[in-house]
Amino acid sequence: MAEEEVPRQHKAVVYDAPGKLSTKVVTVDTPAPGAGEVLWKSLPRTTPQDQIGGHEGVGVVVRMGPQTATATVGVGQRVGIKWVAGICGSCLPCLEGAEALCRSCRISGYYSPGTFQQYVVSPANYVTPIPDALGSADAAVTNPYPFSGSVNEEDRTADHIQPLLCAGITTYAALRRSQAKSGQWVVISGAGGGLASRGMALRVVGIDAGAKEHIVRDSGAEHFIDVAKHDDQSIAEEVLRVTDGLGASAVIV
C-alpha cells in the first residue's frame, strides 16, 4: 500500500491548565517519524502544560521511519498504543516481561505526546498490531470521536478495541496474578469499566456506583454492590452473604 499524503499540521487536544480539568483543541505540527518509529493516523479517537493527552488509541500506519525494515508492522496496518507508549527493551523489568516498570518507559499523554491528535509517532517495535478479525463490542469508551461529526463502522471497531489496550489488559493481568481459579469468587472494586472477567470462568461480585450496575452485570458479574449504600463493614458482610459465606478468593482494587 502506498503512503498517503500527510498534512503538515493536524488537530490535537492539549492540557492548557495543569491541575485542572481543562483542555482545548489546537493545531500542531505533524511530526516526522525518526529512526525506529512509525507515523500513524488516529481513527480518530481521537502532565506538562500543552502536553497532548490520551492513550489506548487505535490507528493506521501511514508512514515508516528509517531503520524499520525489520518491523512487524507496515503502512496500511491497523495498530494500537497502550498506556505505556514505549520502553527500552533491555532493562531487567523489560527482560522479565514487566515493561510497565521500565525506568525509561514513555507514558502516553503524560511524558510523551498522546493519542488525542490525528497523527502520532510511536516506536515501530512497540505498537500493538490489531488483527483484522478483532472487533469485540464488550465495552464502550466515553467520547470516542472528538474530531468527527459522524461514526462509521471503522470508528466503531476502534471504539471496541481501545479498552483492551488499557483497562482490559489491566484487569486481565490482575485476575491472572491473583491466582484465583475457575469457579471461585472474586470481588472487583470499580467494576464499572465493563471488562471484568469475561472468558475466565470466575464468579464476580462487582462493586461500583449504582449507575454502573447494568454495565457490571452485562459484563458477567453475578452480584452487584452499590458502594454508595454501604460502608467498609457492610460491604464485607454483603460479600459474605451473596457468596453463601465463602467470601472472595481474590479482591481486585
C-alpha positions, -999 to +999 in steps of 0.1 A: +000+000+000+013+034-010+019+061+016-009+086+018-004+124+017+002+136+053-007+172+062+020+195+077-003+202+107-032+185+124-056+189+153-048+178+189-062+182+224-038+197+249-039+203+287-039+241+289-042+244+327-023+217+346-040+205+378-075+214+364-099+195+341-092+219+313-083+211+277-085+228+243-082+218+207-052+233+189-034+229+156+001+213+160+029+204+135+027+169+123+059+151+134+081+131+111+090+095+122+126+091+133+148+061+134+128+030+145+095+049+146+063+049+125+038+078+120+002+066+123-031+084+118-057+081+146-090+065+136-099+093+150-102+090+186-094+105+189+013+163+325+030+192+314+013+223+301+003+219+265+010+182+265-012+163+241-032+138+262-046+104+256-038+067+254-054+034+243-056+048+207-061+028+175-050+040+141-035+030+107+002+033+099+007+059+072+045+063+071+075+043+082+106+060+096+142+050+090+155+017+104+121+000+104+129-026+077+126-054+102+094-040+119+065-064+122+041-036+111+038-017+078+019+010+060-018+004+060-018-019+090-040-011+120-021-007+153-028+004+188-009+023+215-011+014+252-007+034+284+030+027+281+039+042+247+075+029+246+102+010+265+139+005+264+135-033+260+169-041+276+165-034+314+157-061+339+120-054+342+117-054+304+135-087+301+113-102+328+081-092+310+073-063+334+079-035+309+054-012+328+082-009+354+108+001+328+125+032+342+129+046+306+093+039+296+073+066+279+038+072+292+013+082+265-003+115+272+019+124+301+056+123+293+051+115+256+025+131+232-007+111+235-035+100+212-058+130+214-045+141+180-048+129+144-012+118+138+010+101+164+046+089+163+053+056+181+081+031+183+076+006+155+086-023+178+061-014+205+028-005+188+003-034+190-008-049+157-046-052+156-059-084+139-084-077+111-109-100+128-108-083+162-138-061+169-151-070+203-181-050+214-180-059+251-171-024+263-176+012+254-154+043+257-166+078+266-164+105+239-147+083+213-149+106+183-136+141+193-128+152+158-157+136+139-193+145+135-203+111+123-194+075+132-186+048+106-180+011+110-142+016+111-146+040+140-170+016+159-144-012+156-117+011+170-141+020+198-145-016+208-107-024+207-094+006+226-103-006+261-084-038+256-052-017+253-056-004+288-084-012+312-090-046+297-054-059+299-050-043+334-080-062+348-070-094+330-034-092+344-047-085+379-070-115+378-043-138+364-018-127+391-044-132+418-042-169+412-080-172+415-092-204+398-123-210+376-154-212+397-140-192+426-154-159+438-136-126+431-145-091+441-137-063+417-139-028+431-146-003+403-160-030+381-180-004+360-152-003+335-172-031+318-143-055+313-145-076+345-137-112+338-153-125+306-140-158+294-121-166+327-149-186+343-147-166+375-177-158+397-177-120+401-190-097+427-188-062+413-186-030+434-192+004+419-216+033+419-253+024+414-255+040+379-230+014+366-249-017+378-261-025+343-226-024+329-212-045+356-239-072+352-237-071+314-200-078+318-207-111+336-209-102+373-233-124+393-238-098+420-235-061+423-229-040+454-237-002+453-208+014+471-229+044+480-252+023+501-226+006+522-196+013+544-165-009+546-180-033+572-214-037+555-196-043+521-177-072+537-209-085+552-227-083+518-199-102+501-202-130+526-240-130+522-240-133+483-212-159+483-230-181+509-203-174+535-174-184+513-161-149+508-137-140+479-107-159+468-093-126+454-101-089+456-091-066+428-089-029+437 
